Amino acid sequence: MNKISFLGAAFAVSILSGCVTTGSENKVDLANVNFNELSCEEISQTFKDYKSTVDSGDTMSSLISLASSDASAAASKAKSVAMQVYYQAKKTAAPAIKVKGCNI
């Protein structure tokens, strides 16, 4: 495996594990969030942080795609899975959001 493909694979794994950050220390793992314990503002911020992480990864994947189609495919798949996690977490959080009367 060449260096660029390896970097693409590493990037894909980092998105899936929630390790890519946007310059802050916020690492969001939506699979382990207990939305019942969070305030409306915290729930909203959790989704914003996760989406920001995915978006920053999208920027990196654009750069990777210039170097290798294999790395680009891996990064694209990682973003797709990350967004599936995002939408599933939104469904999971929906009852807590409704009960708390959040406007998210």
Helices and strands as residue ranges (DSSP letters): H 3-17, G 30-32, G 35-37, H 40-67, H 69-100
